[in-house]
């Protein structure tokens, strides 16, 4: 069976990357048809994905920190801080691309 620390490295990276992509795609919606057809999906999907991703990130970080014998609270805060930075940067990049590509 895989060690928790080995599994968690890829897991946390995937969670944060997925959240960043969802936020960037949300910021980059340009077409009115796309916006209208996906408005409800995006309105529900983005907060749900972010909440679910943050919950998974917190849980995974907590268990890995306990397995490593370090303070889980501090590790969770560090991972949440990194995730928030990734989300904000992704949002900014999506908005920047939208501003450059839009007519």
Backbone bond lengths (Angstrom), bond angles and torsions (degrees), N, CA, C in turn:
res aa  C-N    CA-C-N  psi(-1)  N-CA   C-N-CA  omega(-1)  CA-C   N-CA-C  phi
1 X - - - 1.451 - - 1.530 109.17 -
2 X 1.313 116.48 141.32 1.464 121.33 -178.47 1.526 110.60 -68.67
3 X 1.323 114.92 143.73 1.457 119.41 175.99 1.518 108.83 -69.66
4 X 1.321 116.07 146.88 1.461 121.54 -178.06 1.521 111.49 -60.02
5 X 1.333 117.56 -39.61 1.464 119.63 -178.67 1.524 111.84 -67.04
6 X 1.319 118.01 -34.18 1.458 121.15 177.89 1.521 110.56 -68.82
7 X 1.305 116.97 -45.57 1.453 122.17 179.58 1.518 111.14 -65.77
8 X 1.309 117.31 -39.28 1.457 120.78 -173.01 1.520 112.81 -70.39
9 X 1.314 118.75 -28.59 1.461 119.97 -178.51 1.528 110.13 -58.96
10 X 1.300 116.91 -51.20 1.461 120.58 178.67 1.513 112.18 -69.26
11 X 1.311 116.49 -33.53 1.463 121.06 -179.42 1.517 112.40 -64.70
12 X 1.315 116.60 -46.92 1.466 119.20 -179.59 1.522 110.76 -66.96
13 X 1.316 117.30 -38.98 1.465 120.41 177.96 1.531 110.47 -62.82
14 X 1.313 117.07 -41.98 1.464 120.82 179.54 1.519 111.72 -65.65
15 X 1.320 116.79 -39.77 1.463 120.82 -179.98 1.520 110.30 -63.41
16 X 1.321 116.86 -50.66 1.467 120.84 -177.77 1.526 110.70 -65.29
17 X 1.318 117.69 -41.05 1.460 121.28 178.60 1.525 110.79 -63.38
18 X 1.313 116.67 -43.96 1.465 120.70 178.59 1.518 112.32 -60.59
19 X 1.325 116.49 -43.39 1.465 119.84 178.30 1.521 110.56 -64.03
20 X 1.321 117.14 -40.94 1.461 120.70 178.52 1.518 112.36 -62.89
21 X 1.317 116.67 -41.26 1.467 120.53 179.34 1.524 111.73 -64.82
22 X 1.320 116.56 -42.80 1.460 119.59 -179.92 1.525 110.16 -61.25
23 X 1.324 117.00 -44.05 1.467 120.66 -179.85 1.530 110.61 -65.86
24 X 1.327 117.19 -41.88 1.463 120.06 179.54 1.525 111.43 -64.53
25 X 1.331 117.76 -42.78 1.459 120.22 177.76 1.523 110.85 -63.94
26 X 1.321 116.28 -37.68 1.456 120.41 178.52 1.520 110.40 -62.24
27 X 1.331 117.27 -40.90 1.462 121.34 -178.58 1.529 111.61 -72.81
28 X 1.326 117.50 -26.16 1.453 121.08 -173.86 1.511 115.98 -92.45
29 X 1.319 118.99 8.04 1.461 121.49 -179.56 1.522 109.49 -68.17
30 X 1.340 116.63 120.85 1.463 119.78 -175.77 1.524 113.29 -114.29
31 X 1.304 118.02 -39.06 1.456 121.80 -174.38 1.526 111.04 -75.32
32 X 1.352 116.25 136.41 1.462 119.65 177.47 1.521 110.88 -63.09
33 X 1.333 116.37 -39.73 1.463 119.68 179.20 1.521 110.76 -63.25
34 X 1.310 115.69 -43.13 1.460 119.75 178.11 1.514 110.38 -64.56
35 X 1.304 115.89 -42.97 1.454 120.02 -179.38 1.520 111.52 -63.01
36 X 1.324 116.53 -47.33 1.463 120.63 -178.70 1.518 111.18 -65.40
37 X 1.330 116.90 -45.32 1.464 119.63 -176.94 1.518 113.03 -69.22
38 X 1.323 117.01 -26.45 1.465 119.26 -176.85 1.520 114.03 -110.31
39 X 1.324 117.31 4.85 1.459 120.56 -175.34 1.528 112.48 -56.85
40 X 1.299 116.01 -48.97 1.466 118.64 179.73 1.525 112.03 -66.27
41 X 1.328 115.39 -40.12 1.462 118.88 179.48 1.527 110.20 -63.63
42 X 1.325 116.81 -46.62 1.464 120.82 -179.48 1.519 110.62 -66.43
43 X 1.335 116.29 -41.43 1.467 119.97 -179.29 1.524 111.13 -60.53
44 X 1.303 115.71 -33.40 1.467 119.87 178.49 1.521 110.92 -89.35
45 X 1.332 116.69 -42.60 1.468 121.34 -173.00 1.523 112.94 -65.56
46 X 1.319 117.78 -47.56 1.466 119.71 -174.72 1.522 111.85 -59.68
47 X 1.333 119.52 -53.37 1.470 117.80 179.09 1.528 113.21 -63.78
48 X 1.330 116.69 -36.58 1.469 119.42 179.95 1.524 110.44 -66.64
49 X 1.333 116.81 -45.72 1.467 120.76 179.59 1.526 110.30 -62.85
50 X 1.318 116.41 -43.58 1.463 119.22 179.48 1.525 111.54 -64.15
51 X 1.321 116.92 -45.13 1.466 120.18 179.58 1.525 110.75 -64.44
52 X 1.332 116.48 -45.38 1.457 120.82 179.76 1.535 110.67 -64.09
53 X 1.322 116.45 -43.13 1.463 120.50 178.70 1.517 112.00 -63.11
54 X 1.314 116.99 -43.07 1.466 120.22 178.53 1.534 110.43 -64.73
55 X 1.321 116.67 -40.98 1.470 119.87 178.77 1.531 111.00 -63.37
56 X 1.337 116.25 -45.10 1.466 119.53 178.18 1.519 111.47 -63.23
57 X 1.327 115.86 -42.54 1.458 120.68 179.13 1.526 111.10 -61.13
58 X 1.321 116.79 -45.32 1.473 120.95 178.40 1.523 111.54 -62.11
59 X 1.324 116.63 -46.45 1.467 120.41 -178.11 1.525 111.14 -64.24
60 X 1.314 116.55 -47.21 1.456 120.43 -178.96 1.528 111.15 -63.99
61 X 1.317 116.32 -42.80 1.458 120.64 178.14 1.522 110.77 -62.72
62 X 1.309 117.01 -42.02 1.465 121.59 179.78 1.528 110.91 -59.13
63 X 1.327 116.22 -49.08 1.471 119.65 -177.71 1.524 112.16 -67.18
64 X 1.316 117.31 -38.60 1.466 119.95 178.41 1.526 110.22 -67.07
65 X 1.331 117.02 -41.82 1.468 120.38 179.25 1.526 110.53 -62.12
66 X 1.310 116.53 -42.12 1.477 119.39 177.80 1.514 111.10 -64.08
67 X 1.333 116.87 -40.38 1.469 120.45 179.44 1.526 111.04 -66.13
68 X 1.324 117.43 -31.95 1.463 121.55 178.87 1.523 112.36 -84.65
69 X 1.329 117.55 -12.01 1.453 121.06 179.27 1.522 114.03 79.25
70 X 1.330 116.69 27.98 1.463 120.43 177.61 1.532 108.90 -113.10
71 X 1.330 115.86 167.50 1.468 121.14 -178.13 1.530 110.58 -66.05
72 X 1.338 117.52 114.03 1.462 119.90 -177.83 1.525 113.65 -62.93
73 X 1.318 117.44 -37.20 1.461 120.23 -177.63 1.516 112.66 -59.70
74 X 1.328 116.20 -45.16 1.464 120.56 179.96 1.531 111.23 -65.95
75 X 1.319 116.52 -41.13 1.472 119.90 179.15 1.527 111.24 -65.12
76 X 1.329 116.78 -41.19 1.467 120.60 178.31 1.526 109.61 -61.99
77 X 1.340 116.90 -44.69 1.463 119.83 179.00 1.527 111.74 -61.31
78 X 1.329 117.21 -41.26 1.468 120.12 178.45 1.522 111.27 -62.06
79 X 1.339 116.49 -46.00 1.464 119.32 -179.01 1.530 111.68 -67.36
80 X 1.319 117.31 -37.46 1.466 119.54 177.08 1.522 110.78 -65.10
81 X 1.323 117.11 -39.36 1.465 120.50 178.30 1.528 110.79 -61.91
82 X 1.322 116.81 -44.62 1.466 120.59 178.73 1.525 110.07 -64.00
83 X 1.323 117.19 -42.58 1.463 120.94 179.75 1.521 110.76 -61.85
84 X 1.313 117.47 -42.10 1.461 121.05 179.93 1.525 110.61 -65.08
85 X 1.317 117.18 -40.57 1.471 120.53 176.75 1.527 110.00 -62.06
86 X 1.334 117.14 -45.05 1.473 121.17 178.96 1.523 110.26 -60.57
87 X 1.314 117.41 -42.83 1.466 121.32 -179.89 1.523 110.56 -63.57
88 X 1.330 116.56 -46.66 1.466 119.83 -179.24 1.525 112.21 -65.36
89 X 1.321 117.02 -41.79 1.466 120.43 177.83 1.526 110.16 -65.10
90 X 1.324 117.27 -42.14 1.471 121.06 178.56 1.522 110.81 -61.36
91 X 1.319 115.43 -42.18 1.471 120.27 178.37 1.538 109.94 -62.94
92 X 1.310 116.13 -44.10 1.462 120.77 179.12 1.515 112.27 -63.18
93 X 1.316 117.08 -43.06 1.470 121.10 178.55 1.523 110.22 -63.92
94 X 1.332 116.59 -43.24 1.468 119.98 177.82 1.515 111.86 -60.61
95 X 1.343 117.02 -42.86 1.461 121.06 178.93 1.527 110.84 -67.59
96 X 1.318 116.97 -38.74 1.473 121.37 179.00 1.536 110.24 -63.99
97 X 1.326 116.47 -45.08 1.470 120.32 178.47 1.524 110.22 -62.91
98 X 1.309 116.63 -43.12 1.460 120.76 178.55 1.528 111.11 -59.46
99 X 1.324 117.04 -42.62 1.457 120.48 179.50 1.528 111.63 -65.92
100 X 1.322 118.57 -31.54 1.465 121.74 -177.89 1.533 111.96 -82.80
101 X 1.303 117.64 -28.27 1.464 121.53 -174.18 1.530 111.39 -94.65
102 X 1.308 117.72 -28.64 1.458 121.13 -177.36 1.520 111.26 -66.26
103 X 1.323 115.48 143.27 1.481 119.17 179.86 1.510 111.65 -70.29
